[in-house]
Amino acid sequence: MGQLSNKRRPIIIANWKLNGTTAFVSDLLDGITEQWFGVHQAEVVVCPAFIHLAQAVNEHLAHSNVALGAQDCSQFEEGAYTGDVSAEMLHDIGCQYVIVGHSERRRFYSESDAQVAKKFDLVHQSMMTPILCVGETQEQREAGKTLDVIKRQVGAALDYCGVEKLARSVVAYEPLWAVGTGVTATPDQAQEVHAFIRELLGPVGQAVRIVYGGSVKANNAETLFAEPDIDGALVGGAALKADDFIEICKAAEL
Ligand SMILES: O=C[C@H](O)COP(=O)(O)O
């Protein structure tokens, strides 16, 4: 992949969102682990729904080289917060990664930058790696505000947690107009924002993996990954079929 691949290990993350039964998840995990064994340049992470995490660990991932992530966590550590799942619970069950600030959480649950920053910090406190999602709406892009939005979203985590924690994180750039729409950002559009995020992080930015998300498919992954600041992908729809997802993972190693 891109010219900086010697410095940053590519990472491909499957976000299965609100999908799957135990049988579906079982088949999908079998399909992925059977095709992704041995040593690989790219790191592969799967993020099932909370209720399928234990199944993933106990029945499929324990002896695989596929890592486990969660799609979200509570902004609270413990106590009377009905329905929540804490970062510590996720660590305890075997997660290594947690997505925070996904645009669907920001949009459908009104999560603020401040709440996302708290979650980001709790994931670190629980010895896992947060995947911080940022991205602009179509209206914001058309108004020329893309970089302002990204600066505000990354800045909230930076201000709350400090640059050292950002250095040990993954950032996912997901323009909302590309999420689940079939419209992918062009490699140039994505590269511009990725380079901007890296610049925002200062010297540590060179070590941070910044992935792109938004209608990534097997047929567009390679050109995106060829960009110097795109270190992998956060994949939704195309991660629901093992063969399609594995094709994207392979493209990260070209
Ligand atoms: O978390 C994944 C993203 O929201 C991308 O979803 P998508 O690949 O279905 O567009």
The ligand as a Gaussian input file, in Angstrom:
#p B3LYP/6-31G(d) Opt

LIG

0 1
 O      -18.495000       1.990000      10.160000
 C      -18.579000       1.896000       8.945000
 C      -19.027000       2.971000       8.134000
 O      -20.101000       3.639000       8.684000
 C      -19.121000       2.712000       6.663000
 O      -20.287000       2.013000       6.323000
 P      -20.473000       1.566000       4.802000
 O      -19.222000       0.820000       4.426000
 O      -21.674000       0.688000       4.810000
 O      -20.632000       2.806000       4.014000

